[in-house]
Amino acid sequence: MKAAPFDYVEAGSLDEAVHLMGEAGSDGAVLAGGQTLMPLLALRVASPSVLVDINLAADMAGITETGGALRVAARTRQAHARKDPLVARHLPLMAEALGHVGHFQTRTRGTIGGSIALGEPAAEMPALAVALGASVELRSVRGTRMVPAREFYVGPYSTVRADDEVLAAVHYPAWPQNTRTLFEEVARRQGDFALVGLLGGMVLEGGRITRAGLAWFGMGPTPVPAVAVERALAGTAPADVDVADLTRIALGEVAPGDDLHASEQYRRTVAARVFARRMRTLLAELAA
């Protein structure tokens, strides 16, 4: 099939993109990497009347540090972010997770903002933002607002972004250098979306867990923050954690479904084993 007719415009800056999307509203779509949008256009699943290309907007790409936190502009290519020195220093979990996003060919075009905006429930980048407490910067002609990633997703491929808003950047808060991280993904093939995925980080201070951020992907209609697990871990010494009990708490927070790739029971069984195994390893690292 071929895409339905649309007007094509290029935005040379973030401000211009915001202005164009403000005019287009619900009839507009932003083109960055195009890894998802182009197939949807070809299948006429998406039929915008205006396509706003931001590939010439230099101020919509790049990674900057502010007080230890990282601002990742929306058009930053996944391949660039994976090798960026600031990411390596402050956000190594992103670099690890990006190695599982699609294939190296798609990562050269795919963008961080595009993945966050799409909100694929089984994708790595939305779950990473949720786990680490990132905030999404949304711009419109009405102004700028910051939305916590944990409040950004409201359903499958559904977010709180208004039609006239442009996702400008994602802000990842600073985590201490002694943060221990975990990443586990079970997929049918390398590059496929996860059947079960878990990632996050923990911080130990004074012999107790003072900070934890964990999220599931592929285990519900959106990335799922492990809120009850985080609460159970807070202020606890690693040696005192009952992993079996914590696993039961973790499985109570997810709502996986059946699809062509796996059943709910399969996902729950695999998730329980992944969680218990990785949690024991992480707690041992913290206690060492």
C-alpha positions in Angstrom: 0.0 0.0 0.0 0.9 3.7 -0.3 0.6 6.4 2.2 -2.5 8.7 2.0 -1.7 12.2 0.7 -0.2 14.6 3.2 1.6 18.0 3.3 5.3 17.7 4.1 7.1 20.5 5.9 10.6 20.8 7.4 11.3 22.4 10.8 14.7 24.0 11.2 14.4 24.4 15.0 12.4 23.3 18.0 10.5 26.5 18.0 9.5 26.1 14.3 8.4 22.5 15.0 6.3 23.7 17.9 4.7 26.4 15.7 4.0 23.9 12.9 2.5 21.3 15.2 0.4 24.1 16.9 -1.1 24.8 13.5 -1.6 21.2 12.5 -3.0 19.9 15.9 -4.5 16.4 15.6 -3.8 16.4 11.9 0.0 16.6 12.4 2.7 14.0 13.0 6.4 14.5 13.7 9.0 12.6 11.6 12.3 12.0 13.2 13.7 8.5 12.8 10.6 7.2 11.1 11.2 3.6 12.1 7.6 3.2 13.2 5.9 6.1 11.5 6.9 5.2 7.9 5.4 1.6 8.0 2.3 3.0 9.6 1.9 5.6 6.8 2.5 2.9 4.2 -0.3 0.7 5.7 -2.5 3.8 6.2 -2.8 3.0 9.9 -1.6 6.5 10.4 -3.0 9.2 8.0 -1.8 12.7 9.1 -2.5 15.5 6.8 0.7 17.3 7.8 4.1 15.6 8.3 6.6 17.8 10.3 10.1 16.7 9.6 12.5 17.7 12.5 15.7 16.2 11.0 17.1 19.6 10.2 16.4 20.9 13.8 19.9 21.0 15.2 18.6 22.0 18.7 16.5 18.9 18.9 19.5 16.5 19.0 22.3 16.1 21.6 22.9 15.2 25.2 23.8 17.8 27.8 24.5 17.7 31.6 22.9 19.9 34.1 23.8 19.4 37.7 24.6 15.8 37.1 21.3 15.1 35.4 21.1 14.4 31.7 18.9 16.1 29.1 18.6 13.9 26.1 17.0 15.9 23.2 14.3 14.1 21.4 16.0 13.7 18.0 19.1 12.1 19.5 19.8 8.9 17.6 19.9 5.7 19.6 23.3 4.8 18.2 24.7 8.1 19.2 23.3 7.9 22.8 24.7 4.4 23.2 28.2 5.6 22.6 27.9 9.1 24.2 30.5 9.7 27.0 28.0 11.5 29.2 25.7 8.5 29.0 28.6 6.1 29.8 29.4 8.2 32.9 26.0 9.1 34.3 23.6 6.6 32.6 25.3 3.3 31.8 22.0 1.4 32.1 20.8 3.4 29.0 23.8 2.3 27.0 23.2 -1.3 28.0 19.5 -1.2 27.2 20.1 0.4 23.9 22.1 -2.6 22.8 18.8 -4.5 22.8 16.7 -1.9 20.9 16.0 -3.2 17.4 19.1 -3.8 15.3 22.2 -1.7 14.7 20.7 -0.6 11.4 17.5 0.8 13.0 19.4 2.4 15.9 21.3 4.6 13.4 18.0 6.3 12.5 15.8 5.6 15.5 15.6 8.3 18.2 15.3 8.4 21.9 12.3 10.8 21.8 10.6 8.7 19.1 10.7 5.6 21.3 9.5 7.5 24.4 6.7 9.2 22.5 5.5 5.9 20.9 5.2 4.2 24.2 5.5 0.6 23.0 4.8 -1.5 26.2 7.5 -4.0 25.4 10.2 -1.5 24.5 13.3 -0.7 26.5 13.4 3.1 26.4 10.0 3.9 27.9 10.7 1.4 30.7 14.1 2.9 31.4 12.5 6.4 31.7 9.9 5.0 34.1 12.4 3.0 36.2 14.9 5.9 36.7 12.3 8.6 37.4 12.9 10.6 34.2 10.7 13.5 33.1 9.4 14.3 29.6 9.7 17.8 28.4 6.7 18.8 26.2 6.6 22.1 24.3 3.7 23.8 22.6 2.8 27.4 21.7 1.2 27.5 25.1 4.5 26.9 26.9 6.6 24.1 28.3 5.6 21.4 30.8 7.5 18.6 32.5 5.7 15.3 32.9 7.1 12.5 35.1 7.6 9.4 33.0 5.5 7.4 35.5 2.5 9.7 34.6 3.2 10.0 30.9 1.8 6.6 29.8 -1.9 6.0 30.1 -2.4 2.9 27.9 -1.0 1.0 24.9 0.7 3.6 22.7 -1.2 6.3 24.5 0.3 9.2 26.4 -0.8 12.5 28.0 0.9 14.4 25.2 -1.6 16.8 23.6 -2.0 17.0 19.8 -0.2 20.3 19.6 2.7 19.4 21.8 6.2 18.3 20.7 8.3 16.0 22.8 11.4 18.2 23.1 13.6 16.1 25.4 13.8 13.5 28.2 15.4 14.5 31.5 17.1 11.7 33.5 17.9 12.5 37.1 21.3 12.0 38.6 21.9 8.6 40.2 25.0 8.1 42.5 28.1 6.5 41.0 27.7 3.6 43.3 24.3 2.7 41.8 24.0 -1.0 41.0 21.9 -1.8 38.0 20.1 -4.7 36.4 18.8 -5.4 33.0 17.2 -8.6 31.7 15.2 -9.2 28.6 13.6 -12.4 27.2 12.8 -12.2 23.5 12.2 -14.7 20.8 15.1 -13.3 18.7 17.7 -10.6 19.1 16.0 -7.3 18.2 12.4 -8.5 18.8 10.3 -6.7 21.4 10.6 -8.3 24.8 8.2 -11.0 26.0 9.4 -10.2 29.5 11.8 -7.4 30.5 13.0 -6.0 33.8 15.5 -3.1 34.5 16.4 -0.6 37.1 18.9 0.4 39.7 19.5 0.5 43.5 21.7 2.5 45.9 23.1 1.3 49.2 24.1 3.8 51.9 25.0 3.0 55.5 24.3 -0.7 54.9 20.7 0.0 53.7 18.9 0.5 50.4 18.2 4.2 50.2 17.0 4.4 46.6 15.4 1.9 44.2 13.9 2.3 40.7 12.6 -0.7 38.8 10.3 -1.2 35.9 8.9 -4.1 33.8 8.4 -4.0 30.0 6.3 -6.5 28.0 4.3 -7.2 31.2 1.3 -4.9 30.8 -0.3 -2.3 28.6 2.4 0.3 29.5 5.8 0.2 31.1 5.1 -1.0 34.7 6.9 0.7 37.6 7.6 -1.8 40.4 6.3 0.6 43.1 5.4 -1.9 45.7 8.8 -3.6 45.4 10.6 -0.2 45.7 8.6 0.5 48.9 9.4 -2.9 50.3 13.1 -2.4 49.6 13.4 1.1 51.1 15.5 1.3 54.2 16.2 -2.5 54.2 19.5 -4.2 54.5 20.2 -6.4 51.5 20.7 -9.5 53.7 17.3 -9.0 55.3 15.4 -9.1 52.0 13.1 -12.1 51.5 13.5 -12.6 47.7 10.6 -15.1 47.5 8.3 -12.7 49.2 9.6 -9.8 47.1 8.9 -11.9 44.0 5.3 -12.4 45.0 5.0 -8.6 45.5 6.5 -8.0 42.1 4.2 -10.4 40.3 1.2 -8.7 41.9 2.0 -5.4 40.2 2.0 -6.7 36.6 -0.8 -7.5 34.2 0.6 -9.4 31.2 -1.7 -10.6 28.5 -2.0 -13.3 25.9 -0.8 -12.7 22.3 0.6 -14.5 19.3 4.0 -14.6 20.9 3.4 -15.8 24.5 0.7 -16.5 27.0 0.0 -14.7 30.2 1.1 -17.8 32.2 4.3 -18.0 30.3 5.1 -14.4 31.0 4.3 -14.8 34.7 6.4 -17.9 35.0 9.4 -16.4 33.2 9.0 -13.1 35.1 9.1 -14.8 38.4 12.3 -16.6 37.6 14.0 -13.6 36.1 13.0 -11.4 39.0 14.2 -13.8 41.7 17.5 -14.6 40.0 18.4 -11.0 39.1 17.3 -9.7 42.5 19.5 -12.2 44.4 22.5 -11.2 42.2 21.8 -7.5 42.7 21.4 -7.8 46.5 24.6 -9.8 46.7 26.5 -7.1 44.8 25.1 -4.4 47.1 26.1 -6.4 50.2 29.6 -7.2 48.9 
